[in-house]
Amino acid sequence: MEAFISPVTEEEIKKEKIKAQTLRKTQWWKRKCSAGACYFCRKKIHPKELTMEHVVPLVRGGKSLKGNIVPACKECNTKKKYLLPIEWEDYLKTLQEDPWS
């Protein structure tokens, strides 16, 4: 994957992380996690084990808004890192391809 230059400053990222921490304490977040499923892989996970993931990562210009935050399992959160949704979809497709075809 190509390296990219962060379009946002460290200060902006820090501010968005604080917003995310605040959202994590809300009923809205508890309801999001109550289904106990990862947004990306759909695996059933105990709600307390779900992590908060920004669909559009903060370093790529994403914000800590309800429409950009989803519950994810640790595995998906770790693998997704700074990928945009289209980049993540492309990655998932490569996992499904037959390497022998």
HULINUR-V717675 format. One record per pair of residues at least 24 apart in sequence whose ideal C-beta (glycine too) atoms are under 10 Angstrom apart, sorted by sequence separation. I is the first residue (numbers start at 0). J is the second residue. D is the distance in Angstrom with one decimal. If there is no record, write none. Layout:
i={I:I}
j={J:J}
d={D:D}
This chain:
i={46:48:49:50:52:56:57:59:48:50:51:52:54:56:44:49:50:53:55:56:23:44:45:49:50:52:55:56:59:23:44:53:54:55:22:42:43:44:54:55:38:39:42:44:54:20:38:39:40:41:44:19:37:38:39:40:42:19:37:38:39:42:54:19:31:36:37:38:40:41:35:36:37:39:40:34:36:37:39:16:28:31:32:33:37:38:39:15:19:27:31:32:37:38:40:18:31:37:39:23:25:28:39:16:22:27:15:21:22:28:14:15:19:20:22:12:13:18:19:12:15:18:19:23:39:11:12:15:17:18:22:11:15:16:14:15:19:39:7:9:11:12:14:15:19:39:7:18:5:7:11:12:40:5:6:7:15:39:5:6:7:4:5:6:7:3:5:7:3:5:3:0:3:0:0:0:0}
j={70:72:73:74:76:80:81:83:73:75:76:77:79:81:70:75:76:79:81:82:50:71:72:76:77:79:82:83:86:51:72:81:82:83:51:71:72:73:83:84:68:69:72:74:84:51:69:70:71:72:75:51:69:70:71:72:74:52:70:71:72:75:87:53:65:70:71:72:74:75:70:71:72:74:75:70:72:73:75:53:65:68:69:70:74:75:76:53:57:65:69:70:75:76:78:57:70:76:78:63:65:68:79:57:63:68:57:63:64:70:57:58:62:63:65:56:57:62:63:57:60:63:64:68:84:57:58:61:63:64:68:58:62:63:62:63:67:87:56:58:60:61:63:64:68:88:57:68:56:58:62:63:91:57:58:59:67:91:58:59:60:58:59:60:61:58:60:62:59:81:81:80:83:81:82:86:90}
d={7.8:7.2:8.5:9.8:5.0:7.4:8.8:6.0:7.1:8.6:8.3:9.9:9.1:4.6:8.0:10.0:4.6:9.4:9.8:7.4:9.8:8.8:10.0:8.9:8.9:6.7:9.7:7.5:9.5:5.8:4.9:9.6:9.9:6.3:7.6:9.9:9.4:8.5:8.5:7.1:9.5:7.8:5.8:9.4:5.9:8.9:3.7:9.5:8.2:9.6:9.7:6.0:8.6:5.8:5.6:6.4:8.3:9.9:6.7:5.5:7.6:8.4:8.7:7.5:8.6:7.5:5.2:8.9:7.4:9.8:8.6:9.7:4.0:9.1:5.4:8.0:8.8:9.1:4.1:9.7:8.9:7.8:9.9:9.3:8.1:7.8:8.4:8.1:8.3:6.4:7.2:4.9:5.5:9.8:9.5:9.9:5.3:8.6:8.7:9.7:9.2:7.8:6.8:7.0:6.3:9.3:5.0:8.2:8.6:8.1:9.5:9.8:9.4:8.6:7.2:9.5:9.3:7.7:4.1:4.8:10.0:3.7:9.5:8.9:9.8:7.9:6.5:7.6:8.1:8.1:6.4:9.7:6.0:7.2:9.7:4.5:9.6:7.2:9.9:9.6:9.1:9.7:8.5:9.2:6.7:9.8:6.8:9.5:9.8:6.5:9.4:9.9:8.7:9.1:8.0:8.1:9.6:8.0:4.9:7.0:5.9:9.8:7.8:5.0:8.9:8.3:8.8:9.7:7.5:9.1:7.8:9.4:10.0:9.0:8.1:7.7:9.1}
